[in-house]
Amino acid sequence: MSEKNRVEVRAPMSGIFYRKPSPEEAPYVEVGDTVKKKQVLALLESMKIFQKVKSPVSGKVVEILAENEQALADEDLMLIIEEE
């Protein structure tokens, strides 16, 4: 993977990271998935408000660094996407 095609997706705010829309459902994305720009990748919850984390680019998810239900700080690295 070329460094110039590597896009880091960082937390837009501090909160709890969720990979799934609900405990019973599948994760939004897995490593190897192809995503479109503005596709939902995860949720961040802060003070009972859920914010959708959307992909800034189209490409392939190459790494998911945040764990489900992990507390993240503003700008923590969550995912890495290889841009198409």
OpenMM code with the backbone's topology and positions (N, CA, C; nanometers):
from openmm import Vec3, app, unit

residues = "MET SER GLU LYS ASN ARG VAL GLU VAL ARG ALA PRO MET SER GLY ILE PHE TYR ARG LYS PRO SER PRO GLU GLU ALA PRO TYR VAL GLU VAL GLY ASP THR VAL LYS LYS LYS GLN VAL LEU ALA LEU LEU GLU SER MET LYS ILE PHE GLN LYS VAL LYS SER PRO VAL SER GLY LYS VAL VAL GLU ILE LEU ALA GLU ASN GLU GLN ALA LEU ALA ASP GLU ASP LEU MET LEU ILE ILE GLU GLU GLU".split()
positions = [
    Vec3(0.0851, -0.1179, 0.0000),
    Vec3(0.0000, 0.0000, 0.0000),
    Vec3(0.0893, 0.1236, 0.0000),
    Vec3(0.0658, 0.2099, -0.0924),
    Vec3(0.1400, 0.3341, -0.1036),
    Vec3(0.0948, 0.4304, 0.0053),
    Vec3(0.1902, 0.5019, 0.0663),
    Vec3(0.1557, 0.5974, 0.1719),
    Vec3(0.0636, 0.7075, 0.1199),
    Vec3(0.0789, 0.7454, -0.0076),
    Vec3(-0.0034, 0.8555, -0.0591),
    Vec3(-0.1497, 0.8136, -0.0769),
    Vec3(-0.1768, 0.6840, -0.0871),
    Vec3(-0.3141, 0.6366, -0.1006),
    Vec3(-0.3778, 0.6016, 0.0336),
    Vec3(-0.3011, 0.6140, 0.1392),
    Vec3(-0.3471, 0.5773, 0.2736),
    Vec3(-0.4195, 0.6967, 0.3361),
    Vec3(-0.5461, 0.6757, 0.3709),
    Vec3(-0.6269, 0.7821, 0.4318),
    Vec3(-0.6618, 0.7400, 0.5738),
    Vec3(-0.6228, 0.8221, 0.6699),
    Vec3(-0.6524, 0.7954, 0.8096),
    Vec3(-0.7880, 0.8549, 0.8444),
    Vec3(-0.8721, 0.7756, 0.9074),
    Vec3(-1.0026, 0.8232, 0.9540),
    Vec3(-0.9894, 0.8418, 1.1045),
    Vec3(-1.0014, 0.9662, 1.1479),
    Vec3(-0.9825, 1.0007, 1.2891),
    Vec3(-1.1148, 1.0410, 1.3531),
    Vec3(-1.1218, 1.0245, 1.4838),
    Vec3(-1.2426, 1.0603, 1.5587),
    Vec3(-1.2675, 1.2107, 1.5483),
    Vec3(-1.3869, 1.2506, 1.5049),
    Vec3(-1.4180, 1.3926, 1.4941),
    Vec3(-1.4467, 1.4568, 1.6306),
    Vec3(-1.4611, 1.3724, 1.7337),
    Vec3(-1.4877, 1.4194, 1.8699),
    Vec3(-1.4537, 1.3050, 1.9648),
    Vec3(-1.4464, 1.3336, 2.0927),
    Vec3(-1.4258, 1.2251, 2.1879),
    Vec3(-1.5590, 1.1546, 2.2114),
    Vec3(-1.5520, 1.0254, 2.2384),
    Vec3(-1.6739, 0.9488, 2.2615),
    Vec3(-1.6459, 0.7998, 2.2577),
    Vec3(-1.7527, 0.7227, 2.2636),
    Vec3(-1.7431, 0.5761, 2.2588),
    Vec3(-1.7615, 0.5320, 2.1139),
    Vec3(-1.6681, 0.4501, 2.0660),
    Vec3(-1.6657, 0.4007, 1.9283),
    Vec3(-1.7498, 0.2733, 1.9196),
    Vec3(-1.8406, 0.2703, 1.8229),
    Vec3(-1.9224, 0.1510, 1.7985),
    Vec3(-1.9061, 0.1074, 1.6534),
    Vec3(-1.8708, -0.0185, 1.6340),
    Vec3(-1.8556, -0.0732, 1.4986),
    Vec3(-1.9883, -0.1173, 1.4388),
    Vec3(-2.0908, -0.1373, 1.5250),
    Vec3(-2.2194, -0.1903, 1.4786),
    Vec3(-2.3314, -0.0924, 1.5106),
    Vec3(-2.4391, -0.0949, 1.4301),
    Vec3(-2.5539, -0.0097, 1.4602),
    Vec3(-2.6270, -0.0521, 1.5875),
    Vec3(-2.6215, -0.1820, 1.6209),
    Vec3(-2.6788, -0.2344, 1.7453),
    Vec3(-2.6062, -0.3658, 1.7774),
    Vec3(-2.6148, -0.4120, 1.9016),
    Vec3(-2.5415, -0.5349, 1.9390),
    Vec3(-2.5762, -0.6576, 1.8550),
    Vec3(-2.6997, -0.6652, 1.8026),
    Vec3(-2.7429, -0.7823, 1.7265),
    Vec3(-2.7026, -0.7772, 1.5792),
    Vec3(-2.6609, -0.6611, 1.5322),
    Vec3(-2.6331, -0.6446, 1.3897),
    Vec3(-2.4842, -0.6611, 1.3580),
    Vec3(-2.4569, -0.6826, 1.2305),
    Vec3(-2.3191, -0.6968, 1.1835),
    Vec3(-2.2489, -0.5608, 1.1856),
    Vec3(-2.1143, -0.5611, 1.1940),
    Vec3(-2.0401, -0.4354, 1.1886),
    Vec3(-2.0657, -0.3607, 1.0566),
    Vec3(-2.0530, -0.2291, 1.0626),
    Vec3(-2.0685, -0.1477, 0.9414),
    Vec3(-1.9681, -0.1903, 0.8351),
    Vec3(-1.8420, -0.2086, 0.8753),
    Vec3(-1.7377, -0.2491, 0.7807),
    Vec3(-1.6405, -0.3457, 0.8475),
    Vec3(-1.5744, -0.4240, 0.7642),
    Vec3(-1.4681, -0.5147, 0.8072),
    Vec3(-1.3435, -0.4840, 0.7243),
    Vec3(-1.2287, -0.5285, 0.7713),
    Vec3(-1.1058, -0.5147, 0.6939),
    Vec3(-1.1252, -0.5871, 0.5601),
    Vec3(-1.0885, -0.5219, 0.4515),
    Vec3(-1.1041, -0.5794, 0.3178),
    Vec3(-1.2275, -0.5301, 0.2449),
    Vec3(-1.3217, -0.4689, 0.3187),
    Vec3(-1.4432, -0.4176, 0.2552),
    Vec3(-1.4121, -0.2967, 0.1678),
    Vec3(-1.4824, -0.2878, 0.0558),
    Vec3(-1.4759, -0.1701, -0.0293),
    Vec3(-1.5849, -0.0745, 0.0173),
    Vec3(-1.5476, 0.0522, 0.0332),
    Vec3(-1.6428, 0.1527, 0.0801),
    Vec3(-1.6514, 0.2676, -0.0192),
    Vec3(-1.7639, 0.3332, -0.0176),
    Vec3(-1.7871, 0.4515, -0.1011),
    Vec3(-1.7713, 0.5762, -0.0148),
    Vec3(-1.7379, 0.6861, -0.0782),
    Vec3(-1.7291, 0.8136, -0.0077),
    Vec3(-1.8635, 0.8414, 0.0599),
    Vec3(-1.8598, 0.8849, 0.1843),
    Vec3(-1.9757, 0.9180, 0.2685),
    Vec3(-2.0510, 0.7963, 0.3213),
    Vec3(-1.9978, 0.6751, 0.2981),
    Vec3(-2.0578, 0.5544, 0.3558),
    Vec3(-2.0305, 0.5536, 0.5065),
    Vec3(-2.1282, 0.5091, 0.5851),
    Vec3(-2.1115, 0.5026, 0.7308),
    Vec3(-2.0115, 0.3906, 0.7647),
    Vec3(-1.9118, 0.4263, 0.8465),
    Vec3(-1.8091, 0.3312, 0.8881),
    Vec3(-1.8281, 0.2850, 1.0322),
    Vec3(-1.8838, 0.3744, 1.1152),
    Vec3(-1.8981, 0.3466, 1.2580),
    Vec3(-1.9845, 0.4556, 1.3204),
    Vec3(-2.0070, 0.4412, 1.4505),
    Vec3(-2.0777, 0.5438, 1.5279),
    Vec3(-1.9875, 0.5903, 1.6412),
    Vec3(-2.0010, 0.7172, 1.6785),
    Vec3(-1.9368, 0.7707, 1.7979),
    Vec3(-2.0473, 0.8262, 1.8867),
    Vec3(-2.0460, 0.7864, 2.0127),
    Vec3(-2.1498, 0.8320, 2.1054),
    Vec3(-2.0870, 0.9196, 2.2125),
    Vec3(-2.1454, 1.0376, 2.2294),
    Vec3(-2.1016, 1.1292, 2.3324),
    Vec3(-2.2252, 1.1916, 2.3956),
    Vec3(-2.2395, 1.1775, 2.5246),
    Vec3(-2.3536, 1.2328, 2.5989),
    Vec3(-2.4874, 1.1908, 2.5367),
    Vec3(-2.4985, 1.0628, 2.5051),
    Vec3(-2.6213, 1.0022, 2.4506),
    Vec3(-2.6563, 1.0495, 2.3091),
    Vec3(-2.5632, 1.1180, 2.2443),
    Vec3(-2.5842, 1.1601, 2.1052),
    Vec3(-2.4911, 1.0765, 2.0182),
    Vec3(-2.5488, 1.0132, 1.9150),
    Vec3(-2.4712, 0.9287, 1.8252),
    Vec3(-2.4410, 1.0051, 1.6967),
    Vec3(-2.3149, 1.0058, 1.6600),
    Vec3(-2.2724, 1.0694, 1.5350),
    Vec3(-2.2203, 0.9605, 1.4419),
    Vec3(-2.2684, 0.9618, 1.3179),
    Vec3(-2.2195, 0.8666, 1.2188),
    Vec3(-2.0827, 0.9119, 1.1700),
    Vec3(-1.9889, 0.8169, 1.1661),
    Vec3(-1.8559, 0.8431, 1.1104),
    Vec3(-1.8612, 0.7946, 0.9667),
    Vec3(-1.8415, 0.8862, 0.8722),
    Vec3(-1.8527, 0.8522, 0.7307),
    Vec3(-1.7162, 0.8540, 0.6637),
    Vec3(-1.7034, 0.7730, 0.5606),
    Vec3(-1.5776, 0.7631, 0.4882),
    Vec3(-1.5500, 0.8922, 0.4105),
    Vec3(-1.4290, 0.9447, 0.4242),
    Vec3(-1.3943, 1.0656, 0.3498),
    Vec3(-1.3621, 1.0380, 0.2028),
    Vec3(-1.3402, 0.9101, 0.1693),
    Vec3(-1.3013, 0.8706, 0.0330),
    Vec3(-1.3631, 0.7362, -0.0036),
    Vec3(-1.3584, 0.7025, -0.1308),
    Vec3(-1.3917, 0.5667, -0.1752),
    Vec3(-1.2631, 0.4855, -0.1729),
    Vec3(-1.2737, 0.3602, -0.1316),
    Vec3(-1.1543, 0.2766, -0.1272),
    Vec3(-1.1795, 0.1478, -0.0520),
    Vec3(-1.0703, 0.0911, 0.0017),
    Vec3(-1.0772, -0.0368, 0.0720),
    Vec3(-1.0289, -0.0183, 0.2156),
    Vec3(-1.1056, -0.0734, 0.3102),
    Vec3(-1.0662, -0.0686, 0.4509),
    Vec3(-0.9475, -0.1637, 0.4692),
    Vec3(-0.8327, -0.1095, 0.5116),
    Vec3(-0.7144, -0.1935, 0.5277),
    Vec3(-0.6805, -0.2201, 0.6740),
    Vec3(-0.7340, -0.1357, 0.7630),
    Vec3(-0.7059, -0.1575, 0.9050),
    Vec3(-0.8147, -0.0907, 0.9888),
    Vec3(-0.8579, -0.1590, 1.0944),
    Vec3(-0.9501, -0.1019, 1.1922),
    Vec3(-0.8743, -0.1018, 1.3241),
    Vec3(-0.8420, 0.0171, 1.3720),
    Vec3(-0.7565, 0.0300, 1.4899),
    Vec3(-0.8345, 0.0423, 1.6198),
    Vec3(-0.9544, 0.0969, 1.6160),
    Vec3(-1.0347, 0.1133, 1.7374),
    Vec3(-1.1168, -0.0127, 1.7628),
    Vec3(-1.1269, -0.0483, 1.8887),
    Vec3(-1.2074, -0.1634, 1.9297),
    Vec3(-1.3510, -0.1192, 1.9535),
    Vec3(-1.4455, -0.2103, 1.9322),
    Vec3(-1.5854, -0.1807, 1.9608),
    Vec3(-1.6014, -0.1405, 2.1074),
    Vec3(-1.6762, -0.0341, 2.1320),
    Vec3(-1.7050, 0.0211, 2.2641),
    Vec3(-1.5827, 0.0803, 2.3330),
    Vec3(-1.4810, 0.1137, 2.2556),
    Vec3(-1.3613, 0.1777, 2.3102),
    Vec3(-1.3856, 0.3277, 2.3237),
    Vec3(-1.3372, 0.3859, 2.4333),
    Vec3(-1.3444, 0.5309, 2.4514),
    Vec3(-1.2319, 0.5947, 2.3698),
    Vec3(-1.2675, 0.6907, 2.2855),
    Vec3(-1.1704, 0.7589, 2.2019),
    Vec3(-1.1660, 0.9075, 2.2356),
    Vec3(-1.0503, 0.9661, 2.2166),
    Vec3(-1.0345, 1.1108, 2.2313),
    Vec3(-1.0467, 1.1741, 2.0933),
    Vec3(-1.0706, 1.3023, 2.0916),
    Vec3(-1.0772, 1.3777, 1.9665),
    Vec3(-0.9491, 1.3530, 1.8862),
    Vec3(-0.9634, 1.3195, 1.7594),
    Vec3(-0.8527, 1.2957, 1.6657),
    Vec3(-0.7829, 1.1606, 1.6823),
    Vec3(-0.8326, 1.0703, 1.7667),
    Vec3(-0.7754, 0.9349, 1.7745),
    Vec3(-0.7963, 0.8649, 1.6402),
    Vec3(-0.6989, 0.7860, 1.5993),
    Vec3(-0.7059, 0.7117, 1.4739),
    Vec3(-0.7997, 0.5925, 1.4900),
    Vec3(-0.8999, 0.5828, 1.3998),
    Vec3(-0.9983, 0.4752, 1.4073),
    Vec3(-0.9785, 0.3704, 1.2988),
    Vec3(-0.9668, 0.4146, 1.1739),
    Vec3(-0.9560, 0.3239, 1.0596),
    Vec3(-0.8563, 0.3792, 0.9592),
    Vec3(-0.8093, 0.2912, 0.8727),
    Vec3(-0.7262, 0.3329, 0.7602),
    Vec3(-0.7882, 0.2768, 0.6330),
    Vec3(-0.8036, 0.3646, 0.5353),
    Vec3(-0.8628, 0.3279, 0.4057),
    Vec3(-0.7589, 0.3524, 0.2976),
    Vec3(-0.7470, 0.2552, 0.2067),
    Vec3(-0.6619, 0.2730, 0.0887),
    Vec3(-0.7515, 0.3315, -0.0202),
    Vec3(-0.7242, 0.4560, -0.0550),
    Vec3(-0.8069, 0.5267, -0.1522),
    Vec3(-0.7925, 0.4657, -0.2908),
    Vec3(-0.9060, 0.4586, -0.3621),
    Vec3(-0.9054, 0.4027, -0.4994),
    Vec3(-0.8344, 0.4963, -0.5929),
] * unit.nanometer
topology = app.Topology()
chain = topology.addChain("A")
for resn in residues:
    res = topology.addResidue(resn, chain)
    for name in ("N", "CA", "C"):
        topology.addAtom(name, app.Element.getBySymbol(name[0]), res)
